[in-house]
Structures are given as C-alpha cells and as structure tokens.
Amino acid sequence: MITVGAFEAKTKFSELLDRVERGEEIVVTRHGKTVARIVPDGPLDAEAERKAREARAEEIKAEFARTREMLRREGVSLTRDEIIELRDLGRR
C-alpha cells in the first residue's frame, strides 16, 4: 500500500491504476487525511496476490522501524511484556 496526496494522484492517475492492476492498494490523502482508497477489483491471480502480500509486509516492517526510531528519539523503552500487553489491547 502506498499513500499519495490528491494532487499527485491526479497527475499520476494512470501510473497508479497500473499499480492497482498489479495488486497494490493506493491511499489518497488531502491535507494529510485519508479521503479514498483505490483497490483492485475482483480476485487477483496468484502471482499478483503474492506480490501484494509481500509489498504490504514491507510497508508494515517500515512502519515498525519508523515507530521504533520515534520512540528511541523520545527516550521511550518498552519491555517485551509491555509490548505484548499493548498488542493485546489493540486486538480488543
């Protein structure tokens, strides 16, 4: 999944549609707030599905890295048990 601003989505719409055809999801924002998602229509073939899952996994890893770095800069450290507790809170 990638995130683009409304202006960029307008100027690169054809390119974004090509990416959606390959299985990616596009989030469109306006002033930093999500206003739309462009997602593939219908089932993906096996290869596109695999690529979409891999791309999403990479995005999640990158988000974790950004969060870890932000917490490190703020001087926040969490124990393993605290992380698990926060994870479980998010599942409720």
N, C-alpha and C positions, 0 to 999 in steps of 0.2 A: 504494500500500500504506500502510495506517495501522497503528499499534500501539496497543493498548488493554490496560489491566490486566484481570485476571479479574473483579473486582468491576464495573467499568464495562461489560465485555462482558455480564455477567449482567443488569445493569439496562437496557442499551440493545440487547439482542439483536435485537429486531425491526428497529430502525433499521439495525443492522449488516448484517442479512440483506438489507435493501433496497439497501444499498451494494454488497453482493456481487452481487446480481442485475444491477446496472448495470456489473459487470465489475471491481470493486475486489477486492483481496486484503486480508484483515484478519489481523494477527498478534496473538495473545493472549499476554500475559505474566503470570507470577506471580512476585512479588518480583524483577522486573527480568529474568527469564529467560524466553525463548520456550518456551511449552508447546503452542501449537496455531496452525494457520493455517486460516482459513476462505476457501475459494476457490470461484469459480463452477464449477458442474458442467456439463460439456459445452461445445460451441463457443459463442462469443459472436457476436452479429451484428456486422456491420462497424462500425457506429457505436459500440457498446459496446467493441469491441476498440480502436478509435482512442482513445476516452476513457481506457481503462485504460492504454494506452501513454503518453499524454500525462501522466496522473497519475503514473505511475512515473518518467517523465523529470523531472518537477518535484520529486519526492522525492529523486531522485539529485542534482539540482542543489543542493537544500537541504542534503543531507548533505555534499557537497563544500564548500559555504560554511561549514558548522559546523566541518569539519575544518580548512579554511584559517584560520579565526579562532582555533581552538585552537592551531594551530602558530604563528601570529603571536604570540599571548599568551606562548607558551613560548620565543619567540625563535628558532624553527627556520626556516631558509630553505633551499630546495632549488633546485638548478639544473634546467634543462629536462632535461638528460641523466640526472640523478639520479631525476627523476620518471619518465622513460621506463624506467629500469632497475627501479625499484620496480614499475611496471605490469607489466613483463615477468616479474618474479619471481612476481607474483600469477597469472600465466597458466600456470605450470608445474604 
